[in-house]
Amino acid sequence: MKSIFKHFFKIADKYRDLRITDTAPIVYVNEQLQERSTIKAADVGCGAGRYDLKLVEHIGEKLHLYCVDRNRKMLEELRAYLCQNELQAFQTIQANASNLPLRDASLDCLFSFNAIHHFKAPQFLTETFRVLKDDGYLFTYTRLRNQNSRNIWGMYFPWFSQKESRLFELNELQALFNRIPRLTIQAIEFFKYERVYSFDQLLERVRHHHYSTFCLYSKSEFTEALQQFKRNLRQHFDDLENIRWIDENVLLVARKRVAGLTAAA
């Protein structure tokens, strides 16, 4: 995993430009939090802050955000990005997801966007339960292994699905949540997005390793796979200026039940 850490350190200054930020889950999150007058929250695995800006834009000034990431360079990029957008109600914390330096029962909610597969998930969920207040939320946005196999990378970039073994299936995530008493999944929301990119734009993302999955290839494997990817695109798409596919993601909404209440309550 050292290569993954080095990858994110190296790519931090261009990461927001290479990755797509989905607004739909932010809109959904905001709807769930409408009745709260103040929200103290943490975004764990925040990266360079692309989702944090969206959270503040939608939820507003009532949100105070702890931005947590183990990568110092990502946090530097995040701090500059949010300050550039005139945001002040945030703090950066360099820490692992399995050891959050936050007080017990101190947060109203916790977010994780496209990051849980980078964590030690059981420890992360245990920490989440510890730092959440009773009735607090955990919003986990990710893609599943089967969803990953159906996107353009899983379908046309050789060995991509096989290399990306860190992702979960839904039943695996549910089983992990079920191990934590009183942290109950309340909703599971599925999202689909049509993407349109040119041949050159896709290659640009591959060359910059916009997915950390590409770091799991050896140099020779990556070179061979990239050449086959080009051939696959030319074979399967008539218009290389408008290559279309569907990306899929899932959002799990969990809540820390008040002690003594049943799940139904």
C-alpha positions in Angstrom: 0.0 0.0 0.0 3.0 2.3 0.1 2.7 2.8 -3.6 -0.9 3.9 -3.1 0.2 6.5 -0.5 2.9 7.8 -2.8 0.4 8.0 -5.7 -1.9 10.2 -3.7 0.9 12.4 -2.5 2.2 12.8 -6.1 -1.2 13.5 -7.6 -2.6 15.8 -4.9 -2.2 19.1 -6.9 -4.2 17.8 -9.9 -6.5 15.3 -8.2 -9.6 17.5 -8.3 -9.2 18.0 -12.1 -8.9 14.3 -12.8 -11.8 13.0 -10.7 -15.5 13.7 -11.1 -17.4 15.1 -8.2 -21.0 13.8 -8.0 -23.5 16.3 -6.7 -26.5 14.0 -6.4 -25.4 12.3 -3.1 -24.7 15.8 -1.6 -28.2 16.8 -2.4 -29.5 13.7 -0.8 -27.4 14.2 2.3 -28.6 17.8 2.6 -32.2 16.6 2.6 -31.5 14.3 5.5 -30.0 17.0 7.6 -32.5 19.8 6.9 -34.0 19.7 10.4 -30.6 20.2 12.2 -29.8 23.8 13.1 -26.1 23.1 13.6 -24.0 20.2 12.3 -20.5 19.2 13.5 -19.2 16.7 11.0 -16.1 15.0 9.7 -15.2 14.0 6.2 -12.8 11.0 6.5 -10.6 10.4 3.5 -11.3 13.9 2.3 -8.5 14.1 -0.2 -8.1 17.6 -1.8 -11.5 18.8 -0.7 -13.7 18.5 -3.8 -16.7 17.0 -1.8 -16.1 19.3 1.1 -16.8 22.4 -1.0 -20.0 20.8 -2.2 -21.1 19.9 1.3 -20.7 23.5 2.5 -22.3 25.0 -0.6 -25.4 22.8 -0.1 -25.7 22.5 3.7 -24.6 26.1 4.4 -23.1 27.9 7.4 -24.6 25.6 10.0 -21.9 23.0 9.0 -18.6 22.9 10.8 -16.4 20.3 9.1 -13.3 18.4 10.2 -11.4 17.3 7.1 -9.5 14.2 7.9 -6.9 12.5 5.7 -3.6 10.7 6.3 -2.0 12.5 3.4 -0.4 15.8 4.3 -0.2 17.0 0.7 -3.9 16.4 0.1 -4.7 18.4 3.2 -2.5 21.2 2.0 -4.4 21.3 -1.3 -7.7 21.1 0.5 -6.8 24.0 2.8 -5.8 26.2 -0.1 -8.9 25.2 -2.1 -11.4 25.9 0.6 -9.8 29.2 1.6 -9.7 30.2 -2.1 -13.5 29.7 -2.0 -13.8 31.8 1.1 -14.7 29.0 3.5 -13.6 29.2 7.1 -15.7 26.8 9.1 -13.4 23.8 8.7 -10.3 22.2 10.3 -7.8 19.8 8.8 -6.7 16.7 10.7 -3.9 14.4 9.5 -4.9 11.0 10.8 -5.8 7.4 9.8 -9.5 6.4 9.5 -9.0 3.7 12.1 -7.7 6.2 14.8 -9.6 9.4 14.7 -8.3 12.1 17.1 -11.9 13.2 18.0 -13.7 13.1 21.2 -16.3 10.4 22.0 -19.9 11.4 21.0 -18.7 14.7 19.5 -20.1 14.6 15.9 -23.5 14.9 14.4 -22.5 13.1 11.3 -19.6 11.6 9.4 -19.0 11.4 5.7 -16.9 9.1 3.5 -16.8 9.7 -0.3 -15.1 7.1 -2.4 -12.7 6.2 0.3 -13.9 3.3 2.5 -12.0 0.8 0.4 -8.8 2.6 1.4 -9.5 2.1 5.1 -9.4 -0.8 7.5 -13.2 -0.8 7.4 -14.0 -2.6 10.7 -11.8 -0.2 12.7 -13.2 2.7 10.8 -16.8 1.7 11.7 -15.8 1.2 15.3 -14.3 4.7 15.4 -17.3 6.1 13.6 -19.6 4.7 16.3 -17.3 6.1 19.0 -17.2 9.7 17.7 -20.9 10.0 16.7 -23.5 11.3 19.0 -26.6 9.3 19.6 -28.9 9.7 16.6 -25.9 10.8 14.5 -25.5 9.8 10.8 -22.8 8.0 8.8 -23.0 8.6 5.0 -20.8 6.2 3.1 -20.6 6.9 -0.7 -18.7 4.3 -2.7 -18.8 2.0 -5.7 -19.3 -1.7 -5.4 -17.1 -4.4 -7.1 -20.0 -5.3 -9.5 -20.5 -1.6 -10.4 -16.8 -1.2 -11.0 -16.9 -4.1 -13.5 -19.6 -2.4 -15.5 -18.0 1.0 -16.0 -15.7 1.8 -18.9 -12.6 0.8 -17.0 -13.9 -2.5 -15.8 -15.2 -3.3 -19.3 -12.4 -2.1 -21.5 -9.2 -1.6 -19.5 -7.6 -5.1 -19.1 -7.5 -6.6 -15.6 -9.0 -3.4 -14.0 -11.7 -5.3 -12.1 -9.4 -8.1 -11.1 -6.8 -5.6 -9.8 -9.3 -3.6 -7.8 -10.0 -6.2 -5.1 -10.3 -3.6 -2.3 -13.9 -2.6 -3.2 -16.8 -4.2 -1.4 -20.0 -5.8 -2.5 -23.2 -4.6 -0.8 -23.7 -7.7 1.4 -20.1 -7.4 2.6 -20.7 -3.8 3.7 -24.0 -4.7 5.4 -22.2 -7.5 7.3 -19.5 -5.0 8.5 -22.2 -2.6 9.7 -24.1 -5.4 11.4 -21.0 -6.1 13.6 -21.4 -2.7 15.3 -24.2 -2.6 17.9 -26.6 0.3 17.4 -25.0 1.5 14.1 -27.9 0.7 11.8 -28.3 1.1 8.1 -31.4 3.2 7.5 -31.3 3.6 3.7 -29.4 2.4 0.6 -29.5 4.7 -2.4 -28.2 3.8 -5.8 -26.9 6.4 -8.3 -26.2 6.2 -12.1 -24.5 8.8 -14.2 -24.0 9.0 -17.9 -20.4 10.1 -18.6 -19.2 11.5 -21.9 -15.4 11.9 -22.6 -13.2 11.9 -25.7 -10.6 9.3 -26.4 -7.8 11.8 -25.5 -9.5 12.8 -22.3 -9.7 9.2 -21.1 -6.1 8.6 -22.0 -5.1 11.7 -20.1 -6.8 10.3 -17.0 -5.1 7.0 -17.3 -1.7 8.5 -17.7 -2.1 10.5 -14.5 -3.5 7.4 -12.7 -6.7 9.2 -11.8 -7.8 5.9 -10.2 -5.4 4.5 -7.6 -6.2 1.1 -9.2 -3.6 1.8 -11.9 -0.9 1.8 -9.2 -1.6 -1.9 -8.7 -0.2 -2.8 -12.1 3.4 -3.5 -12.8 5.0 -1.2 -15.3 4.9 -3.8 -18.0 1.3 -4.8 -17.2 0.2 -1.1 -17.3 1.9 -0.5 -20.7 0.3 -3.6 -22.2 -3.1 -2.8 -20.7 -3.1 0.8 -21.9 -2.4 -0.3 -25.5 -5.2 -2.9 -25.3 -7.5 -0.2 -23.8 -6.9 2.0 -26.9 -7.7 -0.9 -29.2 -10.8 -1.7 -27.3 -12.1 1.9 -27.4 -11.5 2.1 -31.2 -13.2 -1.2 -31.7 -16.3 -0.5 -29.5 -17.0 3.2 -30.0 -17.7 4.8 -33.4 -17.4 8.4 -32.1 -14.1 8.7 -30.3 -14.9 12.4 -29.5 -18.0 11.3 -27.5 -17.4 8.0 -25.7 -20.4 7.3 -23.5 -20.8 5.0 -20.5 -22.6 4.7 -17.2 -21.0 5.0 -13.8 -22.7 3.6 -10.8 -22.3 4.3 -7.1 -24.1 3.5 -3.8 -24.8 5.6 -0.7 -25.3 3.8 2.6 -27.0 5.9 5.3 -26.4 4.6 8.8 -27.5 6.0 12.1 -26.3 5.5 15.7 -29.3 4.4 17.7 -30.0 5.8 21.1 -29.0 3.2 23.7 -32.0 1.1 24.8 -34.0 1.7 21.6 -34.7 -1.1 19.1 -33.8 -0.8 15.4 -37.5 -0.3 14.6 -37.7 2.6 17.0 
